[in-house]
Amino acid sequence: MTESLLKRAFGAPAEGSAAPALTKPAAGAAPADAAPAPVVIAIDGPAGSGKSSVSKAAAVRLGYGFLDTGAAYRALAWHALEHGADTSDATAVLEVFGDFDYAISLDTRDRWVRVGGVDVTTAIREPRVTDAVSGVARVPAVRKAVNELFRRLVASAGLPGVVVEGRDITTVVFPDAPVRILLTAAPEVRAARRSAELTDHDAAKVAAALHKRDAADSTVVDFLTAAPGVEVVDSTHLDFEQTVDAVLSVVDNTMGARDGR
């Protein structure tokens, strides 16, 4: 199993299997070696901070692609649950990761996530999946392989830039990205926002699940402290559009300074 994971992490398919397809190539996209590397906007933050929605909106306004890295771990958690695997058991997680056939779109206009031939775009947001995410995400071999897949996906996107959001994006996945942002908010604000998103779920249970997720994820990555060179955007007192504007302001100021503007 370890050999299979290492082969997948560095671009070679395991014997007898095909390399995972992470996204459909865009129609008419130029080969990766014929285009400059995309600009990467790396955005970190805790659950409920608005990373996904803000990052997607920023990508739309920039004309960039959008990569939700958390979707990969959610999809793996869904895959593990479908196979009846115990997501708290690292060995069990590695077993199901061996045939994890994952695909995701970077197109802001056509968002989808698939595992094999199954569209799991909605299913990976179910509470049972959310509860299982931390278990699969804390397995070091899985994180290493998936992070390398993220880098390859962005490099071959054929896009001018990609907004990449998730956990440890600014420190581990893309530590050299020209723009790195930590998007955060007060815990009670994040809980309220998550409850508003999940209107058919009990607010107290949603808040408890978010706090539980924070506690579990904090054992894997530090998502509340900005690393050197990472700009903080605190959206506690900002609405959605103000938060998007704040993120784009960081992008403009950082890229302007880099370009001598």
C-alpha angles and dihedrals in degrees: 000000000000091000090051092051093048092050091051092046093056098041105265119114118235115256111282094012138089124242111260116262107225098184142357111258112250114254109267093004115161119243113270092245091053096059134057117258112274119255108253122217104192118201125184130180147132127278113289094020091116095250097145100044095039093045092049092049091048090050091052092052092046094046090238134133121257128225120191101196093184089066089070093057091043090050091050090049089051090048091050093049091049088056092048092244123159103242091200089063111082093200091054091049091052091050094056091041088064092075098029103138102189131181132173136176122233092194110113089206096052112036119183141148123201138185109197105317094334122104103221098170091121100027095061090063094061116119092242089058093045089054091053100045098087091054094059095036094057094061105105096210091051093049092049094050095043093047090054090050090053091053093049092047093053093044092054097041095104089218132125090240145345129216105217119194135181139079124329090359093132095046108031113012099040107005090154097051111134090232121039122175135181108208112197145153138185113289094244091051092049090050092050092050093049090049090052090053093050098050094165093057130082110262094221092051092048091052092047091050091050093051090047090051091049091052093048095044093047088068089062106036138007102239099164101058121070115228119226110291094020116121118221121223110188109195097182092115098026130092122224099273092044089053092051089049090050091052092048090048089057090048093049095045094045096045091042091054091047092050093045095249 
